[in-house]
Amino acid sequence: MAPLIGLSDLIVDIVETGTTLKENGLVVLDKVADVSARLIVNKASFATKTDRIEQVISTLKVVVG
């Protein structure tokens, strides 16, 4: 919204498919960096909540692909 009302000239966004860019009439000017998601699990939590954490990991694998 900020660029539309003149509060900013540019925005930085994490783009996956580019659909939102197209829907809003935006274009990529430059690529800043590649990004990726990471799941980090505390060792103590993994030791005490292994089943629950493995369930979350399995669910993520199904959803993400």
Distance bins in CASP14 RR format, pairs under 12 A and 6 or more apart:
PFRMAT RR
TARGET T0000
AUTHOR 0000-0000-0000
RMODE 2
METHOD distances of the structure
MODEL  1
1 7 0 0 0 0 1 0 0 0 0 0 0
1 8 0 0 0 0 1 0 0 0 0 0 0
1 11 0 0 0 0 1 0 0 0 0 0 0
1 24 0 0 0 0 1 0 0 0 0 0 0
2 8 1 0 1 0 0 0 0 0 0 0 0
2 9 0 0 0 0 1 0 0 0 0 0 0
2 10 0 0 0 0 1 0 0 0 0 0 0
2 11 1 0 0 1 0 0 0 0 0 0 0
2 12 0 0 0 0 0 1 0 0 0 0 0
2 13 0 0 0 0 0 1 0 0 0 0 0
3 9 1 0 0 1 0 0 0 0 0 0 0
3 10 1 0 0 1 0 0 0 0 0 0 0
3 11 1 0 0 1 0 0 0 0 0 0 0
3 12 0 0 0 0 0 1 0 0 0 0 0
3 13 0 0 0 0 0 1 0 0 0 0 0
3 24 0 0 0 0 1 0 0 0 0 0 0
3 25 0 0 0 0 0 1 0 0 0 0 0
3 26 0 0 0 0 1 0 0 0 0 0 0
3 27 0 0 0 0 0 1 0 0 0 0 0
4 11 0 0 0 0 0 1 0 0 0 0 0
4 24 0 0 0 0 1 0 0 0 0 0 0
4 25 0 0 0 0 0 1 0 0 0 0 0
4 26 0 0 0 0 0 1 0 0 0 0 0
9 29 0 0 0 0 0 1 0 0 0 0 0
10 26 0 0 0 0 1 0 0 0 0 0 0
10 27 0 0 0 0 0 1 0 0 0 0 0
10 28 0 0 0 0 0 1 0 0 0 0 0
10 29 1 0 0 1 0 0 0 0 0 0 0
10 30 0 0 0 0 1 0 0 0 0 0 0
10 32 0 0 0 0 0 1 0 0 0 0 0
11 20 0 0 0 0 0 1 0 0 0 0 0
11 21 0 0 0 0 0 1 0 0 0 0 0
11 24 0 0 0 0 0 1 0 0 0 0 0
11 26 1 0 0 1 0 0 0 0 0 0 0
11 27 0 0 0 0 0 1 0 0 0 0 0
11 28 0 0 0 0 0 1 0 0 0 0 0
11 29 0 0 0 0 0 1 0 0 0 0 0
11 32 0 0 0 0 0 1 0 0 0 0 0
12 26 0 0 0 0 0 1 0 0 0 0 0
12 28 0 0 0 0 0 1 0 0 0 0 0
12 29 0 0 0 0 1 0 0 0 0 0 0
12 30 0 0 0 0 1 0 0 0 0 0 0
12 31 0 0 0 0 0 1 0 0 0 0 0
12 32 1 0 0 1 0 0 0 0 0 0 0
12 33 0 0 0 0 0 1 0 0 0 0 0
12 35 0 0 0 0 0 1 0 0 0 0 0
13 19 0 0 0 0 0 1 0 0 0 0 0
13 20 1 0 0 1 0 0 0 0 0 0 0
13 21 1 0 0 1 0 0 0 0 0 0 0
13 24 0 0 0 0 1 0 0 0 0 0 0
13 26 0 0 0 0 1 0 0 0 0 0 0
13 27 0 0 0 0 0 1 0 0 0 0 0
13 28 0 0 0 0 1 0 0 0 0 0 0
13 29 0 0 0 0 0 1 0 0 0 0 0
13 31 0 0 0 0 0 1 0 0 0 0 0
13 32 0 0 0 0 1 0 0 0 0 0 0
13 35 0 0 0 0 0 1 0 0 0 0 0
14 20 0 0 0 0 0 1 0 0 0 0 0
14 21 0 0 0 0 0 1 0 0 0 0 0
14 28 0 0 0 0 0 1 0 0 0 0 0
14 31 0 0 0 0 0 1 0 0 0 0 0
14 32 0 0 0 0 1 0 0 0 0 0 0
14 33 0 0 0 0 1 0 0 0 0 0 0
14 34 0 0 0 0 0 1 0 0 0 0 0
14 35 1 0 0 1 0 0 0 0 0 0 0
14 36 0 0 0 0 0 1 0 0 0 0 0
14 37 0 0 0 0 0 1 0 0 0 0 0
15 21 1 0 0 1 0 0 0 0 0 0 0
15 22 0 0 0 0 0 1 0 0 0 0 0
15 24 0 0 0 0 0 1 0 0 0 0 0
15 26 0 0 0 0 1 0 0 0 0 0 0
15 27 0 0 0 0 0 1 0 0 0 0 0
15 28 1 0 0 1 0 0 0 0 0 0 0
15 29 0 0 0 0 0 1 0 0 0 0 0
15 30 0 0 0 0 0 1 0 0 0 0 0
15 31 0 0 0 0 1 0 0 0 0 0 0
15 32 0 0 0 0 0 1 0 0 0 0 0
15 33 0 0 0 0 0 1 0 0 0 0 0
15 34 0 0 0 0 0 1 0 0 0 0 0
15 35 0 0 0 0 1 0 0 0 0 0 0
16 34 0 0 0 0 0 1 0 0 0 0 0
16 35 0 0 0 0 1 0 0 0 0 0 0
16 36 0 0 0 0 0 1 0 0 0 0 0
16 37 0 0 0 0 0 1 0 0 0 0 0
16 64 0 0 0 0 0 1 0 0 0 0 0
17 23 0 0 0 0 0 1 0 0 0 0 0
18 24 0 0 0 0 1 0 0 0 0 0 0
18 25 0 0 0 0 0 1 0 0 0 0 0
18 26 0 0 0 0 1 0 0 0 0 0 0
18 27 0 0 0 0 0 1 0 0 0 0 0
18 28 0 0 0 0 1 0 0 0 0 0 0
19 25 0 0 0 0 0 1 0 0 0 0 0
19 26 0 0 0 0 0 1 0 0 0 0 0
20 26 1 0 0 1 0 0 0 0 0 0 0
20 28 0 0 0 0 0 1 0 0 0 0 0
21 27 1 0 0 1 0 0 0 0 0 0 0
21 28 1 0 0 1 0 0 0 0 0 0 0
21 29 0 0 0 0 0 1 0 0 0 0 0
22 28 0 0 0 0 0 1 0 0 0 0 0
36 64 0 0 0 0 0 1 0 0 0 0 0
37 60 0 0 0 0 1 0 0 0 0 0 0
37 63 0 0 0 0 0 1 0 0 0 0 0
37 64 0 0 0 0 1 0 0 0 0 0 0
38 60 0 0 0 0 0 1 0 0 0 0 0
39 46 0 0 0 0 0 1 0 0 0 0 0
39 53 0 0 0 0 1 0 0 0 0 0 0
39 54 0 0 0 0 0 1 0 0 0 0 0
39 56 0 0 0 0 1 0 0 0 0 0 0
39 57 1 0 0 1 0 0 0 0 0 0 0
39 58 0 0 0 0 0 1 0 0 0 0 0
39 59 0 0 0 0 0 1 0 0 0 0 0
39 60 1 0 0 1 0 0 0 0 0 0 0
39 61 0 0 0 0 0 1 0 0 0 0 0
39 64 0 0 0 0 0 1 0 0 0 0 0
40 46 0 0 0 0 0 1 0 0 0 0 0
40 53 0 0 0 0 0 1 0 0 0 0 0
40 57 0 0 0 0 0 1 0 0 0 0 0
41 47 0 0 0 0 1 0 0 0 0 0 0
41 48 0 0 0 0 0 1 0 0 0 0 0
41 49 0 0 0 0 1 0 0 0 0 0 0
41 50 0 0 0 0 1 0 0 0 0 0 0
41 52 0 0 0 0 0 1 0 0 0 0 0
41 53 1 0 1 0 0 0 0 0 0 0 0
41 54 0 0 0 0 1 0 0 0 0 0 0
41 56 0 0 0 0 1 0 0 0 0 0 0
41 57 0 0 0 0 1 0 0 0 0 0 0
41 60 0 0 0 0 0 1 0 0 0 0 0
42 48 0 0 0 0 1 0 0 0 0 0 0
42 49 0 0 0 0 1 0 0 0 0 0 0
42 50 0 0 0 0 0 1 0 0 0 0 0
42 53 0 0 0 0 1 0 0 0 0 0 0
43 49 0 0 0 0 0 1 0 0 0 0 0
43 50 0 0 0 0 0 1 0 0 0 0 0
43 53 0 0 0 0 0 1 0 0 0 0 0
44 50 0 0 0 0 0 1 0 0 0 0 0
44 53 0 0 0 0 0 1 0 0 0 0 0
45 51 0 0 0 0 0 1 0 0 0 0 0
45 52 0 0 0 0 1 0 0 0 0 0 0
45 53 1 0 0 1 0 0 0 0 0 0 0
45 54 0 0 0 0 0 1 0 0 0 0 0
45 56 0 0 0 0 0 1 0 0 0 0 0
46 52 0 0 0 0 1 0 0 0 0 0 0
46 53 1 0 1 0 0 0 0 0 0 0 0
46 54 0 0 0 0 1 0 0 0 0 0 0
46 56 0 0 0 0 0 1 0 0 0 0 0
46 57 0 0 0 0 0 1 0 0 0 0 0
47 53 0 0 0 0 1 0 0 0 0 0 0
49 55 0 0 0 0 1 0 0 0 0 0 0
49 56 0 0 0 0 1 0 0 0 0 0 0
49 57 0 0 0 0 0 1 0 0 0 0 0
50 56 0 0 0 0 0 1 0 0 0 0 0
50 57 0 0 0 0 0 1 0 0 0 0 0
51 57 0 0 0 0 0 1 0 0 0 0 0
51 58 0 0 0 0 0 1 0 0 0 0 0
52 58 0 0 0 0 0 1 0 0 0 0 0
52 59 0 0 0 0 0 1 0 0 0 0 0
53 59 0 0 0 0 0 1 0 0 0 0 0
53 60 0 0 0 0 0 1 0 0 0 0 0
54 60 0 0 0 0 0 1 0 0 0 0 0
54 61 0 0 0 0 0 1 0 0 0 0 0
55 61 0 0 0 0 0 1 0 0 0 0 0
55 62 0 0 0 0 0 1 0 0 0 0 0
56 62 0 0 0 0 0 1 0 0 0 0 0
56 63 0 0 0 0 0 1 0 0 0 0 0
56 64 0 0 0 0 0 1 0 0 0 0 0
57 63 0 0 0 0 0 1 0 0 0 0 0
57 64 0 0 0 0 0 1 0 0 0 0 0
58 64 0 0 0 0 0 1 0 0 0 0 0
58 65 0 0 0 0 0 1 0 0 0 0 0
59 65 0 0 0 0 0 1 0 0 0 0 0
END
